[in-house]
Each structure stands twice: as C-alpha cells, then as structure tokens.
Amino acid sequence: MKKGIHPDYHTIKVVMTDGSSYETRSTYGEAGATLSLDIDPLSHPAWTGGPAKVGEKGQVSKFQQKFGSFGLKKA
C-alpha cells in the first residue's frame, strides 16, 4: 500500500436517535469524534412501517393507482 494516500482509520462514537450509542471504527472526523444520527433503523419509515411506507410510495403503486382500472381484471 502507498503511504500517505489513505485516510486515518480510527474509533468513533455513534449516537442513535433514541440516545443509545456504540463505538465503531471509521474515517469520519478525528479519533474519538461523535457522530449523531438524524435517521436510523429505529426511526426510518422503511424499517418502522410508519406513515410513509416505502411500498405505498413506489413507482408500481403509483402506476396501479393511476391505471389500475384499465386492462385485465384479477379473477
């Protein structure tokens, strides 16, 4: 590996939206830095099934809503 071209890989603290935290290694910030998350698996609608479900907002569902009355009917 060439020296001096790779970022420093060090330990940081990650704080989740509920206040829990864990330590991991990253190239983010300086050694001992804290990364506070705005969105994580505990709060994102894709994982929680919240009001904006990802499946209900997708392209297929938009197409179904717009053109669902045309074409073949389900038996």
N, C-alpha and C positions, 0 to 999 in steps of 0.2 A: 504494500500500500504506500502511496506517496505521502510524505509528511507535510502537514500544514494546509491540506486542502479539505479536510473533513471537519465538520462542526464538533464541538465538545459534547460528549455524551455523559450526562450526569443525573443525579437523583433529584426529582422534584415532588411536590405535594399537590395532589389533585383533589379539589373540594367539589363534591356533588351538590345538586340543588337542595337536597334535604339536610345539608350540613355535614354529612359523613365524608370522610376523606381516606385516601390511601396514598402510598408512595410508589412511584414508578421511575423508570429511567427514561430520559427524553433529551432532545436537543433544544427544547424550549427554554428560553431565558437563561439565567445563571444557575449555578448549583444552589439548591435549597429554595428556589423560587416556588411560588404558589400559583396554581392555575385554577381559577374559579369558573366552573361551567355554568352557562346560562340554560343550556338544554342538555339533557342526558336521558338514558333509557328510563329513568324514573318519572320524567315529566313530558317526554315527547309523545304526541298522539299516535305515532306509528307503533309504539310499544304499549301504550296505556289504553288504546281504544277510545280515546277522548272524543270530543265533539266533531273534530275534523278528521275522521277516519281516512286513512290513505286510500283504501279500496273504494270509498264512495266518491273520491275526488279525482280518480284516474281518468284516463282518456277513454277506456272502454265504457265506463259507466256514463260518461258524458255523451258518448255516441248512442248508448242504449236509451238514454232519456230523450235525446233529440230525434232518433229514428226508430225507436222501439215499436211504434205502431205500424211500420211498413214491413213488408217481407213476410217470411214464414212465421207461422204461429206454432208455439210449442204444443205438442199433443198431450 
